[in-house]
Structures are given as structure tokens and as C-alpha cells.
């Protein structure tokens, strides 16, 4: 399908909202800057319980989710989302790459499992895959 960076340019994704849930402020800021540079709308969250309070009222187009956070873990967030049969695609990001974690998140419905530090091209490719449904024509035009 070609270079994902060529398909995802500024202003192509202005209606696409990506939620980022990570307890590390540097990760949230870096991912937010990167995604905004590619035209995405971004919302960031520090804690799973805080994010879930309003999550189901206005769903993002995709969720970037850290696994290891204080309080509610990424696994627990995924379980809460899936228990409501929520269709939001989840891309897991982690600094603790363990095969058992990858297996578990895919069983919970994750569309990708990425390890930190996150490569820009790999992240954008994962976003394209995650939103490959009806919204992909708006978010990732073929032009």
C-alpha cells in the first residue's frame, strides 16, 4: 500500500480523533505533537478511570493505550471498553514488551501492539490499519 507517511499528511485527518492514555507526560506530549502534525485531533488522559468517565459519550476514532499505569491498568481499561461492546480500535503501546502481554491484548481485541520508543512510520501504519473501516476514506485518502 506504499509509505504510510505519504498517505497521512497534515489536514487529511482533521476530523479523526485519537485518544492517548498514558501515565507518562513525555509520552503523551510527544505522541500528541506527532499526531497533531499529521492533522489528527488529539485528546490525552493520565488515568484510565478518568478517561472512562466520559469515554462512551463521545467515542474517539482510535485509542492509544499504555499497559502499565498506576490505578487502572491498560488491561482493565480494555476489559471495560470491551464489556460495553465498544467498537473503538485500540493500539497498545508499552515499554514492557512481554509475549504474554501481547497475547493477552490481542485476545482483548487490540489491533496493534507497539513497544516504546515508538517508530513514527510504524505508528501511522498501525493507525491506518486500526481505522481501516468506513472512516478510512476520510482519514487516509488514496490521492
DSSP file (Angstrom, degrees, kcal/mol; ACC not computed):
  #  RESIDUE AA STRUCTURE BP1 BP2  ACC     N-H-->O    O-->H-N    N-H-->O    O-->H-N    TCO  KAPPA ALPHA  PHI   PSI    X-CA   Y-CA   Z-CA
    1    1 A X              0   0    0      0, 0.0     2,-0.1     0, 0.0     0, 0.0   0.000 360.0 360.0 360.0  -3.8    0.0    0.0    0.0
    2    2 A X        -     0   0    0      4,-0.0     2,-0.4     3,-0.0     5,-0.0  -0.388 360.0 -15.9  96.0-172.9    3.0    2.3    0.0
    3    3 A X    >>  -     0   0    0      1,-0.2     4,-1.1    -2,-0.1     3,-0.9  -0.568  51.7-149.0 -72.9 120.2    4.6    4.6    2.5
    4    4 A X  H 3> S+     0   0    0     -2,-0.4     4,-1.4     1,-0.3    -1,-0.2   0.804  97.0  60.1 -62.7 -27.2    2.2    5.3    5.3
    5    5 A X  H 34 S+     0   0    0      1,-0.2    -1,-0.3     2,-0.2    -2,-0.0   0.836 101.3  53.7 -68.9 -30.6    3.7    8.8    5.8
    6    6 A X  H <4 S+     0   0    0     -3,-0.9    -1,-0.2     1,-0.2    -2,-0.2   0.817 111.2  46.0 -71.0 -29.4    2.8    9.7    2.2
    7    7 A X  H  < S+     0   0    0     -4,-1.1     2,-0.8     1,-0.2    -2,-0.2   0.723 108.3  58.8 -85.1 -22.2   -0.8    8.7    2.8
    8    8 A X  S  < S+     0   0    0     -4,-1.4     2,-0.2   132,-0.1    -1,-0.2  -0.854  71.4 155.4-113.9  97.3   -1.2   10.6    6.1
    9    9 A X    >   -     0   0    0     -2,-0.8     3,-1.8     1,-0.1     4,-0.5  -0.716  50.7 -68.7-117.1 168.4   -0.4   14.2    5.7
   10   10 A X  T 3  S+     0   0    0      1,-0.2    29,-0.2    -2,-0.2    -1,-0.1  -0.239 117.8  13.9 -55.0 142.7   -1.4   17.4    7.5
   11   11 A X  T >  S+     0   0    0      1,-0.1     3,-0.6    -3,-0.1    -1,-0.2   0.290  99.1  98.6  73.9  -7.3   -5.0   18.3    7.3
   12   12 A X  T <  S+     0   0    0     -3,-1.8     3,-0.2    26,-0.2    -2,-0.1   0.780  90.1  37.7 -74.2 -24.8   -6.1   14.9    5.9
   13   13 A X  T >  S+     0   0    0     -4,-0.5     3,-2.3    25,-0.4    28,-0.5   0.054  71.8 128.3-116.2  23.0   -7.2   13.7    9.3
   14   14 A X  T <  S+     0   0    0     -3,-0.6    -1,-0.2     1,-0.3    -2,-0.1   0.677  79.0  45.6 -62.8 -17.4   -8.8   16.8   10.8
   15   15 A X  T 3  S+     0   0    0     -3,-0.2     2,-0.6   123,-0.1    -1,-0.3   0.432  93.0  96.5-100.1   0.2  -12.0   15.0   11.7
   16   16 A X    <   -     0   0    0     -3,-2.3    25,-2.8    23,-0.3     2,-0.5  -0.804  59.8-158.0 -97.8 122.9  -10.2   12.0   13.2
   17   17 A X  E     -a   41   0A   0     -2,-0.6    44,-2.5    23,-0.2    45,-1.1  -0.872   5.0-167.0-105.8 127.8   -9.8   12.0   17.0
   18   18 A X  E     -ab  42  62A   0     23,-2.8    25,-2.1    -2,-0.5     2,-0.4  -0.956   9.0-152.0-111.3 125.2   -7.1    9.9   18.7
   19   19 A X  E     -ab  43  63A   0     43,-2.7    45,-3.3    -2,-0.5     2,-0.5  -0.814   7.9-159.1 -94.3 136.4   -7.3    9.4   22.4
   20   20 A X  E     -ab  44  64A   0     23,-2.7    25,-2.5    -2,-0.4     2,-0.6  -0.974   8.5-174.7-117.4 123.9   -4.0    8.8   24.2
   21   21 A X  E     +ab  45  65A   0     43,-2.9    45,-2.6    -2,-0.5     2,-0.3  -0.933  29.0 131.7-119.8 106.6   -4.0    7.1   27.6
   22   22 A X        -     0   0    0     23,-2.0     6,-0.1    -2,-0.6    47,-0.1  -0.974  50.9-143.0-153.6 137.6   -0.5    7.0   29.2
   23   23 A X  S    S+     0   0    0     -2,-0.3     2,-0.7    45,-0.2    23,-0.1   0.621  80.7  89.8 -79.3 -11.3    0.7    8.0   32.7
   24   24 A X     >  -     0   0    0      1,-0.2     4,-2.2     2,-0.0     3,-0.3  -0.779  64.5-156.9 -91.4 116.4    4.0    9.4   31.3
   25   25 A X  H  > S+     0   0    0     -2,-0.7     4,-2.6     1,-0.2     5,-0.2   0.863  92.2  55.6 -60.4 -38.1    3.7   13.1   30.5
   26   26 A X  H  > S+     0   0    0      1,-0.2     4,-2.5     2,-0.2    -1,-0.2   0.888 108.5  47.9 -63.9 -38.2    6.6   13.0   28.0
   27   27 A X  H  > S+     0   0    0     -3,-0.3     4,-2.8     2,-0.2     5,-0.3   0.935 112.0  49.2 -67.2 -46.6    4.9   10.2   26.0
   28   28 A X  H  X S+     0   0    0     -4,-2.2     4,-2.4     1,-0.2    -2,-0.2   0.926 114.4  45.6 -58.7 -45.2    1.6   12.0   25.9
   29   29 A X  H  X S+     0   0    0     -4,-2.6     4,-2.6     2,-0.2     5,-0.2   0.931 114.5  46.8 -65.3 -46.0    3.2   15.2   24.7
   30   30 A X  H  X S+     0   0    0     -4,-2.5     4,-2.3    -5,-0.2    -2,-0.2   0.928 115.9  44.2 -64.3 -45.6    5.4   13.5   22.1
   31   31 A X  H  X S+     0   0    0     -4,-2.8     4,-2.8    -5,-0.2     5,-0.3   0.905 113.1  52.7 -65.6 -40.1    2.6   11.4   20.7
   32   32 A X  H  X S+     0   0    0     -4,-2.4     4,-2.6    -5,-0.3     5,-0.2   0.929 110.6  46.7 -60.3 -46.4    0.2   14.4   20.8
   33   33 A X  H  X S+     0   0    0     -4,-2.6     4,-2.2     2,-0.2    -2,-0.2   0.932 113.7  48.9 -60.8 -46.2    2.7   16.6   18.8
   34   34 A X  H  X S+     0   0    0     -4,-2.3     4,-0.9    -5,-0.2    -2,-0.2   0.936 114.3  44.0 -59.8 -48.7    3.3   13.9   16.3
   35   35 A X  H ><>S+     0   0    0     -4,-2.8     5,-2.4     1,-0.2     3,-0.6   0.890 112.6  51.2 -68.8 -39.1   -0.4   13.2   15.7
   36   36 A X  H ><5S+     0   0    0     -4,-2.6     3,-1.9    -5,-0.3    -1,-0.2   0.880 104.4  58.7 -63.6 -36.2   -1.4   16.8   15.5
   37   37 A X  H 3<5S+     0   0    0     -4,-2.2    -1,-0.2     1,-0.3    -2,-0.2   0.770 105.5  50.6 -63.1 -24.6    1.4   17.3   12.9
   38   38 A X  T <<5S-     0   0    0     -4,-0.9   -25,-0.4    -3,-0.6    -1,-0.3   0.234 127.3-101.0 -97.4  12.1   -0.4   14.7   10.8
   39   39 A X  T < 5S+     0   0    0     -3,-1.9   -23,-0.3     1,-0.3    -3,-0.2   0.509  74.9 139.2  88.7   5.2   -3.7   16.5   11.2
   40   40 A X      < -     0   0    0     -5,-2.4     2,-0.4    -6,-0.1    -1,-0.3  -0.510  53.5-125.1 -80.4 150.7   -5.3   14.4   13.8
   41   41 A X  E     -a   17   0A   0    -25,-2.8   -23,-2.8   -28,-0.5     2,-0.4  -0.776  35.1-158.1 -84.9 141.6   -7.3   15.8   16.7
   42   42 A X  E     -a   18   0A   0     -2,-0.4     2,-0.4   -25,-0.2   -23,-0.2  -0.971  20.5-175.1-130.6 137.6   -5.9   14.5   20.0
   43   43 A X  E     -a   19   0A   0    -25,-2.1   -23,-2.7    -2,-0.4     2,-0.3  -0.998  16.7-155.7-126.1 136.9   -7.2   14.1   23.5
   44   44 A X  E     -a   20   0A   0     -2,-0.4     2,-0.3   -25,-0.2   -23,-0.2  -0.860   9.5-173.6-117.4 149.0   -4.9   13.0   26.3
   45   45 A X  E     -a   21   0A   0    -25,-2.5   -23,-2.0    -2,-0.3     3,-0.1  -0.985  17.7-163.1-140.0 147.5   -5.6   11.2   29.5
   46   46 A X  S    S+     0   0    0     -2,-0.3     2,-0.4     1,-0.2    -1,-0.1   0.776  77.6  35.9 -97.8 -35.6   -3.4   10.3   32.5
   47   47 A X     >  -     0   0    0      1,-0.1     4,-2.2    22,-0.1    -1,-0.2  -0.951  67.4-135.9-129.0 142.6   -5.6    7.7   34.3
   48   48 A X  H  > S+     0   0    0     24,-0.5     4,-2.5    -2,-0.4     5,-0.2   0.899 105.9  52.4 -61.1 -43.3   -7.9    5.0   33.0
   49   49 A X  H  > S+     0   0    0      1,-0.2     4,-0.8     2,-0.2    -1,-0.2   0.894 110.6  48.5 -63.1 -38.9  -10.7    5.7   35.4
   50   50 A X  H >> S+     0   0    0      1,-0.2     3,-0.6     2,-0.2     4,-0.5   0.918 112.6  48.1 -65.6 -44.3  -10.7    9.4   34.5
   51   51 A X  H >X S+     0   0    0     -4,-2.2     3,-1.0     1,-0.2     4,-0.9   0.912 107.7  54.7 -63.7 -42.4  -10.8    8.7   30.8
   52   52 A X  H 3X S+     0   0    0     -4,-2.5     4,-0.5     1,-0.2    -1,-0.2   0.701  88.4  79.0 -68.6 -18.8  -13.6    6.2   31.1
   53   53 A X  H << S+     0   0    0     -4,-0.8    -1,-0.2    -3,-0.6    -2,-0.2   0.880 117.6  10.8 -56.6 -38.9  -15.9    8.7   32.8
   54   54 A X  H XX S+     0   0    0     -3,-1.0     3,-1.1    -4,-0.5     4,-1.1   0.340  99.4 105.3-120.2   4.0  -16.7   10.3   29.5
   55   55 A X  H 3< S+     0   0    0     -4,-0.9     3,-0.3     1,-0.3     5,-0.1   0.867  81.6  47.2 -56.6 -43.2  -15.3    7.9   27.0
   56   56 A X  T 3< S+     0   0    0     -4,-0.5     3,-0.3     1,-0.2    -1,-0.3   0.595 101.3  66.1 -81.7 -10.5  -18.6    6.4   25.9
   57   57 A X  T <4 S+     0   0    0     -3,-1.1     2,-0.3     1,-0.3    -1,-0.2   0.880 121.7  11.0 -77.3 -39.0  -20.4    9.7   25.4
   58   58 A X  S  < S-     0   0    0     -4,-1.1    -1,-0.3    -3,-0.3     2,-0.1  -0.795  85.9-150.0-141.6  95.5  -18.1   10.8   22.5
   59   59 A X        -     0   0    0     -3,-0.3   -42,-0.1    -2,-0.3    -3,-0.1  -0.370   9.6-131.5 -70.5 138.3  -16.0    8.0   21.2
   60   60 A X        -     0   0    0     -5,-0.1   -42,-0.2     1,-0.1     3,-0.1  -0.357  21.4-117.9 -75.1 169.2  -12.6    8.7   19.7
   61   61 A X  S    S+     0   0    0    -44,-2.5    28,-0.6     1,-0.3     2,-0.3   0.727  94.2   1.3 -79.3 -22.3  -11.7    7.1   16.4
   62   62 A X  E     -bc  18  89A   0    -45,-1.1   -43,-2.7    26,-0.2     2,-0.5  -0.976  65.4-139.3-160.9 152.8   -8.9    5.2   18.0
   63   63 A X  E     -bc  19  90A   0     26,-2.3    28,-3.1    -2,-0.3     2,-0.6  -0.981   3.8-157.1-121.4 125.1   -7.3    4.8   21.4
   64   64 A X  E     -bc  20  91A   0    -45,-3.3   -43,-2.9    -2,-0.5     2,-0.5  -0.915  27.6-169.5 -95.5 119.7   -3.5    4.6   22.0
   65   65 A X  E     -bc  21  92A   0     26,-2.8    28,-2.8    -2,-0.6     2,-0.2  -0.946  20.5-148.8-127.0 122.1   -3.3    2.8   25.3
   66   66 A X  E     - c   0  93A   0    -45,-2.6    28,-0.2    -2,-0.5     3,-0.1  -0.565  10.8-151.0 -77.5 149.2   -0.4    2.2   27.7
   67   67 A X  S    S+     0   0    0     26,-0.8     7,-3.0    -2,-0.2     2,-0.9   0.888  77.6  57.3 -88.4 -43.7   -0.5   -1.1   29.6
   68   68 A X        +     0   0    0      5,-0.2     2,-0.3     6,-0.1   -45,-0.2  -0.775  67.7 137.0-102.9 101.3    1.4   -0.3   32.9
   69   69 A X        -     0   0    0     -2,-0.9   -22,-0.1    -3,-0.1     2,-0.1  -0.961  56.3 -97.9-136.8 152.8   -0.2    2.6   34.7
   70   70 A X  S    S+     0   0    0     -2,-0.3     2,-0.8     3,-0.1     0, 0.0  -0.378  98.3   6.3 -67.7 152.9   -0.9    3.2   38.4
   71   71 A X  S    S+     0   0    0    -24,-0.1     2,-0.5   -23,-0.1    -2,-0.1  -0.674 131.2  28.2  79.7-112.8   -4.5    2.5   39.4
   72   72 A X  S    S-     0   0    0     -2,-0.8   -24,-0.5    -4,-0.1   -23,-0.1  -0.731  82.0-141.1 -88.2 123.3   -6.3    1.0   36.5
   73   73 A X     >  -     0   0    0     -2,-0.5     4,-2.1     1,-0.1    -5,-0.2  -0.300  25.4-107.7 -78.0 166.6   -4.0   -0.9   34.1
   74   74 A X  H  > S+     0   0    0     -7,-3.0     4,-2.5     1,-0.2     5,-0.2   0.853 121.3  56.9 -60.5 -35.1   -4.3   -0.9   30.3
   75   75 A X  H  > S+     0   0    0     -8,-0.5     4,-2.4     1,-0.2    -1,-0.2   0.928 107.1  47.8 -61.4 -44.4   -5.7   -4.5   30.5
   76   76 A X  H  > S+     0   0    0      2,-0.2     4,-2.3     1,-0.2    -2,-0.2   0.872 110.2  52.2 -65.9 -37.0   -8.5   -3.3   32.8
   77   77 A X  H  X S+     0   0    0     -4,-2.1     4,-2.4     2,-0.2    -1,-0.2   0.936 110.2  48.5 -63.2 -45.8   -9.3   -0.4   30.5
   78   78 A X  H  X S+     0   0    0     -4,-2.5     4,-2.9     1,-0.2     5,-0.2   0.912 110.6  51.0 -60.9 -42.1   -9.6   -2.7   27.6
   79   79 A X  H  X S+     0   0    0     -4,-2.4     4,-2.1     1,-0.2    -1,-0.2   0.906 110.4  49.4 -62.1 -41.2  -11.8   -5.0   29.5
   80   80 A X  H  X S+     0   0    0     -4,-2.3     4,-0.7     2,-0.2    -2,-0.2   0.905 113.6  46.2 -64.1 -41.9  -14.1   -2.1   30.5
   81   81 A X  H ><>S+     0   0    0     -4,-2.4     5,-1.7     1,-0.2     3,-0.9   0.931 114.9  46.0 -66.4 -46.1  -14.3   -0.9   26.9
   82   82 A X  H ><5S+     0   0    0     -4,-2.9     3,-1.9     1,-0.2    -2,-0.2   0.815 102.2  64.6 -69.7 -29.8  -15.0   -4.4   25.5
   83   83 A X  H 3<5S+     0   0    0     -4,-2.1    -1,-0.2     1,-0.3    -2,-0.2   0.757 104.0  48.6 -65.0 -21.8  -17.6   -5.2   28.2
   84   84 A X  T <<5S-     0   0    0     -3,-0.9    -1,-0.3    -4,-0.7    -2,-0.2   0.279 115.0-119.6 -96.9   9.0  -19.7   -2.4   26.6
   85   85 A X  T < 5 +     0   0    0     -3,-1.9     2,-0.3     1,-0.2    -3,-0.2   0.868  48.8 177.9  54.8  39.9  -19.1   -3.8   23.1
   86   86 A X      < -     0   0    0     -5,-1.7    -1,-0.2     1,-0.1    -2,-0.1  -0.589  26.8-150.1 -78.7 130.3  -17.4   -0.6   22.1
   87   87 A X        +     0   0    0     -2,-0.3     2,-0.2    -3,-0.1    -1,-0.1   0.399  52.2 127.5 -84.0   4.3  -16.1   -0.6   18.5
   88   88 A X        -     0   0    0     -7,-0.1   -26,-0.2     1,-0.1     2,-0.1  -0.436  61.7-124.8 -66.2 124.6  -13.2    1.8   19.1
   89   89 A X  E     -c   62   0A   0    -28,-0.6   -26,-2.3    -2,-0.2     2,-0.5  -0.450  23.7-148.2 -69.5 143.0   -9.9    0.2   17.9
   90   90 A X  E     -c   63   0A   0     19,-0.4    21,-2.7   -28,-0.2    22,-0.9  -0.954  12.4-166.9-118.8 128.0   -7.2    0.0   20.5
   91   91 A X  E     -cd  64 112A   0    -28,-3.1   -26,-2.8    -2,-0.5     2,-0.4  -0.969  19.9-144.5-109.5 119.2   -3.5    0.3   19.8
   92   92 A X  E     -cd  65 113A   0     20,-2.6    22,-3.4    -2,-0.6     2,-0.4  -0.684  14.5-170.1 -87.5 134.5   -1.4   -0.8   22.8
   93   93 A X  E     +cd  66 114A   0    -28,-2.8   -26,-0.8    -2,-0.4     2,-0.3  -0.990  14.6 168.0-122.6 132.9    1.8    0.9   23.5
   94   94 A X  E     - d   0 115A   0     20,-2.1    22,-2.8    -2,-0.4     3,-0.1  -0.996  41.6-156.9-147.8 149.5    4.2   -0.4   26.1
   95   95 A X  S    S+     0   0    0     -2,-0.3     2,-0.6    20,-0.2    20,-0.1   0.381  91.5  70.2 -97.4  -1.0    7.7   -0.1   27.5
   96   96 A X  S    S-     0   0    0      2,-0.1     2,-0.8     5,-0.0    -1,-0.2  -0.764  71.4-166.7-119.7  82.2    7.4   -3.7   28.9
   97   97 A X        +     0   0    0     -2,-0.6     2,-0.4    -3,-0.1     3,-0.1  -0.595  21.2 156.8 -77.5 107.7    7.5   -6.0   25.9
   98   98 A X    >>  -     0   0    0     -2,-0.8     4,-2.0     1,-0.1     3,-0.9  -0.999  45.1-134.0-132.8 132.0    6.4   -9.4   27.1
   99   99 A X  H 3> S+     0   0    0     -2,-0.4     4,-2.5     1,-0.3     5,-0.2   0.852 107.2  55.9 -53.5 -37.9    4.9  -12.2   24.9
  100  100 A X  H 3> S+     0   0    0      1,-0.2     4,-2.1     2,-0.2    -1,-0.3   0.863 107.1  50.4 -65.2 -33.6    2.2  -12.9   27.5
  101  101 A X  H <> S+     0   0    0     -3,-0.9     4,-2.6     2,-0.2     5,-0.2   0.927 110.0  49.2 -67.9 -44.3    1.1   -9.2   27.4
  102  102 A X  H  X S+     0   0    0     -4,-2.0     4,-2.0     1,-0.2     5,-0.2   0.933 112.1  48.7 -59.8 -46.3    1.0   -9.2   23.6
  103  103 A X  H  X S+     0   0    0     -4,-2.5     4,-1.9     1,-0.2    -1,-0.2   0.921 112.3  48.8 -60.0 -44.4   -1.1  -12.4   23.6
  104  104 A X  H  X S+     0   0    0     -4,-2.1     4,-1.5     1,-0.2    -2,-0.2   0.909 109.9  49.7 -65.3 -42.9   -3.5  -11.0   26.2
  105  105 A X  H  <>S+     0   0    0     -4,-2.6     5,-2.7     1,-0.2     4,-0.2   0.872 110.4  50.6 -68.0 -33.8   -4.1   -7.7   24.5
  106  106 A X  H ><5S+     0   0    0     -4,-2.0     3,-1.0    -5,-0.2    -1,-0.2   0.875 107.9  53.0 -69.7 -34.6   -4.8   -9.4   21.2
  107  107 A X  H 3<5S+     0   0    0     -4,-1.9    -1,-0.2     1,-0.2    -2,-0.2   0.826 107.4  53.1 -64.9 -29.9   -7.3  -11.7   22.9
  108  108 A X  T 3<5S-     0   0    0     -4,-1.5    -1,-0.2    -5,-0.1    -2,-0.2   0.475 130.1 -97.2 -83.9  -2.5   -8.9   -8.5   24.3
  109  109 A X  T < 5 +     0   0    0     -3,-1.0   -19,-0.4    -4,-0.2    -3,-0.2   0.582  63.6 160.8 103.8  10.4   -9.2   -7.1   20.8
  110  110 A X      < -     0   0    0     -5,-2.7    -1,-0.2     1,-0.1   -19,-0.2  -0.342  30.5-153.3 -62.2 146.1   -6.2   -4.8   20.3
  111  111 A X  S    S+     0   0    0    -21,-2.7     2,-0.3     1,-0.3   -20,-0.2   0.637  76.1  13.1 -94.5 -17.2   -5.4   -4.1   16.6
  112  112 A X  E     -d   91   0A   0    -22,-0.9   -20,-2.6    -7,-0.1     2,-0.4  -0.991  55.9-152.4-156.3 154.6   -1.7   -3.5   17.3
  113  113 A X  E     -d   92   0A   0     -2,-0.3     2,-0.4   -22,-0.2   -20,-0.2  -0.953  24.7-179.5-131.2 108.5    0.9   -3.9   20.0
  114  114 A X  E     -d   93   0A   0    -22,-3.4   -20,-2.1    -2,-0.4     2,-0.4  -0.870  16.8-140.5-115.9 144.1    3.8   -1.4   19.8
  115  115 A X  E     -d   94   0A   0     -2,-0.4     4,-0.2   -22,-0.2     2,-0.2  -0.804  35.9 -79.8-105.0 145.7    6.8   -1.1   22.0
  116  116 A X  S    S+     0   0    0    -22,-2.8     2,-0.1    -2,-0.4   -19,-0.1  -0.591 110.3  53.7 -80.8 144.8    8.3    2.2   23.2
  117  117 A X  S    S-     0   0    0     -2,-0.2     2,-0.4    -3,-0.0    -2,-0.2   0.554  92.5-144.9 -69.4 145.8   10.1    4.1   21.8
  118  118 A X        -     0   0    0     -2,-0.1     2,-0.4    -4,-0.1    -2,-0.1  -0.693   3.6-132.8 -91.6 128.3    7.5    4.2   19.1
  119  119 A X     >  -     0   0    0     -2,-0.4     4,-2.5    -4,-0.2     5,-0.2  -0.633  13.9-136.7 -77.2 131.2    8.6    4.5   15.5
  120  120 A X  H  > S+     0   0    0     -2,-0.4     4,-2.6     1,-0.2     5,-0.2   0.908 101.8  47.7 -56.7 -48.5    6.6    7.2   13.6
  121  121 A X  H  > S+     0   0    0      1,-0.2     4,-2.1     2,-0.2    -1,-0.2   0.883 112.7  49.2 -64.0 -38.2    6.1    5.1   10.5
  122  122 A X  H  > S+     0   0    0      2,-0.2     4,-2.4     1,-0.2    -1,-0.2   0.907 111.5  49.4 -67.9 -41.3    5.0    2.1   12.4
  123  123 A X  H  X S+     0   0    0     -4,-2.5     4,-2.4     2,-0.2    -2,-0.2   0.938 112.0  47.5 -62.4 -46.8    2.5    4.1   14.5
  124  124 A X  H  X S+     0   0    0     -4,-2.6     4,-2.1     1,-0.2    -1,-0.2   0.871 111.9  50.6 -64.7 -36.2    1.0    5.7   11.4
  125  125 A X  H  X S+     0   0    0     -4,-2.1     4,-2.3    -5,-0.2    -1,-0.2   0.905 110.0  50.2 -65.7 -41.0    0.7    2.3    9.7
  126  126 A X  H  X S+     0   0    0     -4,-2.4     4,-2.9     1,-0.2    -2,-0.2   0.887 109.4  51.6 -64.4 -38.7   -1.0    0.9   12.8
  127  127 A X  H  X S+     0   0    0     -4,-2.4     4,-2.2     2,-0.2    -1,-0.2   0.907 108.8  50.7 -63.8 -40.9   -3.4    3.8   12.8
  128  128 A X  H  < S+     0   0    0     -4,-2.1    -2,-0.2     1,-0.2    -1,-0.2   0.929 113.4  45.2 -61.7 -44.4   -4.2    3.2    9.2
  129  129 A X  H >< S+     0   0    0     -4,-2.3     3,-1.4     1,-0.2    -2,-0.2   0.920 112.2  52.4 -63.4 -43.8   -4.9   -0.5    9.9
  130  130 A X  H 3< S+     0   0    0     -4,-2.9     3,-0.2     1,-0.3    -2,-0.2   0.864 116.1  38.6 -62.3 -37.6   -6.9    0.4   13.0
  131  131 A X  T 3< S+     0   0    0     -4,-2.2    -1,-0.3     1,-0.2     8,-0.2  -0.042  76.8 124.7-105.1  31.5   -9.2    2.8   11.2
  132  132 A X    <   +     0   0    0     -3,-1.4    -1,-0.2     3,-0.1    -2,-0.1   0.373  54.8  86.3 -73.5   6.1   -9.4    0.7    8.0
  133  133 A X  S >  S-     0   0    0     -3,-0.2     3,-1.5     3,-0.0     4,-0.3   0.313 107.8 -45.0 -84.2-143.8  -13.2    0.7    8.2
  134  134 A X  T >  S+     0   0    0      1,-0.3     3,-0.7     2,-0.2     4,-0.3   0.801 134.0  55.3 -61.7 -32.9  -15.7    3.2    6.9
  135  135 A X  T >> S+     0   0    0      1,-0.2     4,-2.7     2,-0.1     3,-0.7   0.592  83.3  87.7 -80.0  -7.3  -13.8    6.2    8.2
  136  136 A X  H <> S+     0   0    0     -3,-1.5     4,-3.0     1,-0.2    -1,-0.2   0.813  80.2  60.1 -64.3 -29.4  -10.5    5.3    6.4
  137  137 A X  H <4 S+     0   0    0     -3,-0.7    -1,-0.2    -4,-0.3    -2,-0.1   0.866 113.4  37.8 -66.6 -34.6  -11.5    7.0    3.2
  138  138 A X  H <4 S+     0   0    0     -3,-0.7     3,-0.5    -4,-0.3    -2,-0.2   0.906 123.0  41.5 -78.6 -44.2  -11.7   10.3    5.1
  139  139 A X  H  < S+     0   0    0     -4,-2.7     2,-0.2     1,-0.3    -2,-0.2   0.843 129.7  25.1 -74.6 -32.7   -8.8    9.7    7.4
  140  140 A X  S  < S-     0   0    0     -4,-3.0    -1,-0.3    -5,-0.3    -2,-0.1  -0.602  78.7-167.2-133.3  72.0   -6.5    8.2    4.7
  141  141 A X        -     0   0    0     -3,-0.5    -3,-0.1    -2,-0.2    -4,-0.1  -0.279  20.8-136.3 -63.4 147.6   -7.4    9.4    1.2
  142  142 A X              0   0    0      1,-0.2    -1,-0.1    -5,-0.1    -5,-0.0   0.691 360.0 360.0 -76.8 -20.6   -5.8    7.5   -1.6
  143  143 A X              0   0    0   -136,-0.1    -1,-0.2     0, 0.0    -2,-0.1   0.563 360.0 360.0 -27.8 360.0   -5.0   10.6   -3.7
